[in-house]
Amino acid sequence: MPWSDAEVAHRAASDAERIAWVDEQDQPLGGVLRSALRAQHLIGRCTYILLFNSAGELCVHRRTLSKALYPGYWDMAAGGMVLEGEDYADSAARELAEELGVRDVPLVEHAHFFYDAPESRLWCRVYSAVSDAPLTLQPEEVLEARFISLDQALAETEHVPYCPDSLIALRQYLAATQ
């Protein structure tokens, strides 16, 4: 399936973003292009926002096929890379608004962890938010979204492809809130 013109433009713009670059202790080193961060296997910062409705269901969404990492996979969390000069909390609020259209909700921080995989090295912060507002999906990043129980989300990971980093973020959240 070919990418739309909007997806191609979004991917090019995304690769040209300057991302917060940090060391192994999450200390800032400056900014670097997203494409260079991936190519040189540098460490960036990332946020994960677990969005719940008032019934306690988690919003899971399916990534577009144009995503550089995990195209077409389901995702447990909204979120993304922290931009150069941006802090984690501002990044989380921006990403939640961009991807799912949810704005002006309190974000609760739950965990800070290091994710080290062949495709990315990231210092990560996990947040949660509660909202019953209608979702407005970013078409360049999100194909579909739905609210399901935590048990259903975890069960689906046995047979449906979910992003491994957001699954770790969910497990970090569960460990912090138990």
C-alpha positions as CSV (number, residue, x, y, z in Angstrom):
1,M,0.0,0.0,0.0
2,P,1.7,3.3,-1.1
3,W,2.0,6.1,1.4
4,S,-0.2,9.2,0.9
5,D,1.5,12.5,0.0
6,A,0.7,13.7,3.6
7,E,2.5,10.6,5.0
8,V,5.5,11.1,2.9
9,A,5.7,14.8,3.9
10,H,5.2,14.0,7.6
11,R,7.9,11.3,7.5
12,A,10.4,13.8,5.9
13,A,9.5,16.5,8.4
14,S,9.8,13.9,11.3
15,D,13.3,12.8,10.2
16,A,14.3,16.5,10.1
17,E,13.2,17.2,13.7
18,R,15.9,18.0,16.2
19,I,15.6,15.5,19.1
20,A,17.0,15.8,22.6
21,W,20.3,13.8,22.7
22,V,21.4,12.5,26.1
23,D,24.0,10.2,27.6
24,E,23.7,6.9,29.5
25,Q,22.6,8.8,32.7
26,D,20.0,10.9,30.8
27,Q,22.1,14.1,31.0
28,P,21.6,16.4,28.0
29,L,24.3,16.5,25.3
30,G,22.4,18.8,22.9
31,G,20.2,18.1,19.9
32,V,20.5,15.9,16.9
33,L,18.4,15.2,13.8
34,R,16.0,12.2,14.4
35,S,17.5,10.5,11.3
36,A,21.0,10.8,12.8
37,L,19.9,9.6,16.2
38,R,18.7,6.4,14.6
39,A,21.6,6.0,12.2
40,Q,24.3,6.6,14.8
41,H,22.4,4.6,17.5
42,L,22.5,7.6,19.9
43,I,20.4,7.9,23.0
44,G,17.3,10.1,22.9
45,R,14.4,10.9,25.2
46,C,10.9,9.6,24.7
47,T,7.5,9.9,26.4
48,Y,4.7,7.4,26.8
49,I,1.2,8.6,27.7
50,L,-1.3,5.9,28.8
51,L,-4.7,7.4,28.1
52,F,-7.6,5.9,30.1
53,N,-11.3,6.8,30.0
54,S,-13.3,7.2,33.2
55,A,-14.3,3.5,33.0
56,G,-10.6,2.6,33.4
57,E,-10.2,1.4,29.8
58,L,-6.9,2.0,28.0
59,C,-6.7,3.7,24.6
60,V,-4.7,1.5,22.2
61,H,-4.1,2.7,18.7
62,R,-2.7,1.3,15.5
63,R,0.3,3.0,13.9
64,T,0.3,4.0,10.2
65,L,2.3,2.0,7.8
66,S,4.6,4.9,7.1
67,K,6.1,4.9,10.6
68,A,9.8,4.3,10.7
69,L,9.6,1.9,13.6
70,Y,6.9,-0.7,14.1
71,P,4.7,0.3,11.1
72,G,1.1,-1.1,11.5
73,Y,1.7,-2.3,15.0
74,W,-0.7,-1.5,17.9
75,D,0.6,0.9,20.5
76,M,-0.3,1.0,24.2
77,A,0.6,4.6,24.5
78,A,0.5,7.9,22.7
79,G,4.0,9.6,22.8
80,G,7.2,10.1,21.0
81,M,10.5,11.7,21.0
82,V,11.3,14.7,23.2
83,L,12.4,17.6,21.0
84,E,15.6,19.6,21.6
85,G,15.0,22.1,24.4
86,E,11.8,20.5,25.5
87,D,11.3,18.8,28.8
88,Y,9.5,15.4,29.3
89,A,6.2,16.9,30.6
90,D,5.9,19.4,27.7
91,S,6.7,16.6,25.2
92,A,4.0,14.3,26.8
93,A,1.3,17.0,26.6
94,R,2.3,17.9,23.0
95,E,2.3,14.2,21.8
96,L,-1.0,13.5,23.4
97,A,-2.6,16.5,21.7
98,E,-0.9,15.7,18.3
99,E,-1.7,12.0,18.2
100,L,-5.1,11.7,19.9
101,G,-6.3,15.3,20.0
102,V,-6.6,15.2,23.9
103,R,-5.6,18.5,25.4
104,D,-5.6,20.2,28.8
105,V,-5.7,17.1,30.9
106,P,-3.6,16.4,34.0
107,L,-0.6,14.1,33.3
108,V,0.6,11.9,36.1
109,E,4.2,10.7,35.9
110,H,4.8,7.1,36.9
111,A,8.2,5.8,35.8
112,H,11.6,6.7,34.3
113,F,13.4,3.9,32.5
114,F,16.1,3.1,29.9
115,Y,15.0,1.2,26.8
116,D,17.9,-0.3,24.9
117,A,17.1,-2.2,21.7
118,P,18.7,-2.7,18.3
119,E,16.3,-0.2,16.8
120,S,16.5,2.5,19.5
121,R,18.1,3.6,22.7
122,L,15.9,5.8,24.8
123,W,15.4,7.3,28.2
124,C,11.7,7.2,28.8
125,R,9.1,8.7,31.0
126,V,5.7,7.1,31.5
127,Y,2.6,9.3,32.2
128,S,-1.1,8.6,32.4
129,A,-4.1,10.7,31.8
130,V,-7.9,10.3,32.0
131,S,-10.2,11.7,29.5
132,D,-13.6,11.0,28.0
133,A,-13.2,13.7,25.3
134,P,-13.7,12.5,21.7
135,L,-10.5,11.5,20.1
136,T,-9.1,13.3,17.0
137,L,-6.6,11.0,15.4
138,Q,-3.5,12.3,13.6
139,P,-3.9,10.7,10.2
140,E,-0.2,10.6,9.5
141,E,0.5,8.6,12.6
142,V,-2.6,6.8,13.8
143,L,-4.8,4.5,11.7
144,E,-7.4,3.7,14.4
145,A,-7.9,3.8,18.1
146,R,-10.1,2.1,20.7
147,F,-10.5,1.7,24.4
148,I,-10.2,-1.7,25.9
149,S,-9.6,-3.2,29.4
150,L,-6.0,-3.6,30.6
151,D,-6.6,-7.4,30.7
152,Q,-7.7,-7.4,27.1
153,A,-4.7,-5.3,26.1
154,L,-2.3,-7.6,27.8
155,A,-4.0,-10.7,26.3
156,E,-3.8,-9.2,22.8
157,T,-0.1,-9.0,23.0
158,E,0.1,-12.8,22.8
159,H,-1.3,-12.8,19.2
160,V,-1.4,-9.2,17.9
161,P,1.8,-7.2,17.2
162,Y,2.2,-4.4,19.8
163,C,5.2,-2.0,20.0
164,P,7.6,-3.6,22.5
165,D,8.7,-0.3,24.0
166,S,5.1,0.8,24.8
167,L,4.5,-2.7,26.3
168,I,7.4,-2.1,28.6
169,A,6.0,1.4,29.4
170,L,2.7,-0.2,30.4
171,R,4.5,-2.8,32.6
172,Q,6.4,0.1,34.3
173,Y,3.1,1.8,34.9
174,L,1.6,-1.3,36.4
175,A,4.6,-1.9,38.6
176,A,4.4,1.7,39.9
177,T,0.7,1.7,40.6
178,Q,0.3,-1.8,42.2
